[in-house]
Amino acid sequence: MLKTLTTLGPVGTTAIPGTWASLITAAILFCITRLIVIPFALQLIIAGLIAASAFWILWAVDQQTDDRAIVIDEVAGMTWALVGAATPLEYATAFLLFRFFDITKLAGVSFWERLPRFWGIVADDLWAAMVTLMIVHGIPLLNSFAHQ
């Protein structure tokens, strides 16, 4: 059961499993936030619980390496990358930036990937999400200060 969660069942067997897992996560979160308003603090709590669950599940199955089929880390990272996203443009931008940083390992992502076992499997995705958050929310924030 837990091993199936690491791959999201058949998602881990697709040609581009990380991208599909990220896209599915973004689509689900987008649909949920169209139906109900989730306060920012609750978004942080949910993202934290999903990240903690990813660490725990990978620890429980004793996952040693970040195999292509393992996508629970992308779910955790994508959830964090979407914290505070409100518009379709923010969702699309967060998705594209998160995948860019997760794939290229730029902006320090490769550092976190080198951590041992499940730590590195999840930590690199969480760092890619943090970089994404800084860009998606930081640039508009800086822009708003510049126009005051």
Rosetta blueprint (number, residue, H / E / L):
1 M L
2 L H
3 K H
4 T H
5 L H
6 T H
7 T H
8 L L
9 G H
10 P H
11 V H
12 G H
13 T H
14 T L
15 A L
16 I L
17 P H
18 G H
19 T H
20 W H
21 A H
22 S H
23 L H
24 I H
25 T H
26 A H
27 A H
28 I H
29 L H
30 F H
31 C H
32 I H
33 T H
34 R H
35 L H
36 I L
37 V L
38 I L
39 P L
40 F H
41 A H
42 L H
43 Q H
44 L H
45 I H
46 I H
47 A H
48 G H
49 L H
50 I H
51 A H
52 A H
53 S H
54 A H
55 F H
56 W H
57 I H
58 L H
59 W H
60 A H
61 V L
62 D L
63 Q L
64 Q L
65 T L
66 D L
67 D L
68 R L
69 A L
70 I L
71 V L
72 I H
73 D H
74 E H
75 V H
76 A H
77 G H
78 M H
79 T H
80 W H
81 A H
82 L L
83 V L
84 G L
85 A L
86 A L
87 T L
88 P H
89 L H
90 E H
91 Y H
92 A H
93 T H
94 A H
95 F H
96 L H
97 L H
98 F H
99 R H
100 F H
101 F H
102 D H
103 I H
104 T H
105 K L
106 L L
107 A L
108 G L
109 V H
110 S H
111 F H
112 W H
113 E H
114 R L
115 L L
116 P L
117 R H
118 F H
119 W H
120 G H
121 I H
122 V H
123 A H
124 D H
125 D H
126 L H
127 W H
128 A H
129 A H
130 M H
131 V H
132 T H
133 L H
134 M H
135 I H
136 V H
137 H H
138 G H
139 I H
140 P H
141 L H
142 L H
143 N H
144 S H
145 F H
146 A H
147 H L
148 Q L
